[in-house]
Amino acid sequence: MSAFVVDDEELIASTLELILIHKGFKARAFVDAVDALCAARSASHDFLLADVMMPGVNGIELAMQMTQLHPTCEVLLFSGQTATNGMLTEAASVGQHFEILPKPVHPTELLEKIDQLFAA
């Protein structure tokens, strides 16, 4: 399975990429949501793991566009900000529902959530 990891902090993006590779994904890290969207147009993927609060395109906007490109893509978001509920409500108003994990994400919790996503 392939995965995109998007976080504007390079260290976080690359660390999460390594965790997903260890989990068996063909993972690719991005520090810019627009770059991830461009790559998604030419390559399908099964999973998106993204930070919510990023400059330019935020993680919820990214997830909405990614799932339009690849409807079967599973999405898991994370954020250190509590002000994301309004964004989730906006996404839900157009039929998009995403789960947000609190940042920092412990690798064990992340892997458990990924297992739950793909078991459903």
Buried (B, 14 or more C-beta within 10 A) or exposed (E): BBBBBBBBEEEBBBBBBBBBBEBEBEBBBBBBBBEBBEEBEEEEBBBBBBBBBBEEBBBBBBBBBBBEEBEEBBBBBBBEEEEBEEBBEEBEEEEBEBEBBEBEBEBEEBBEBBEEBEEE
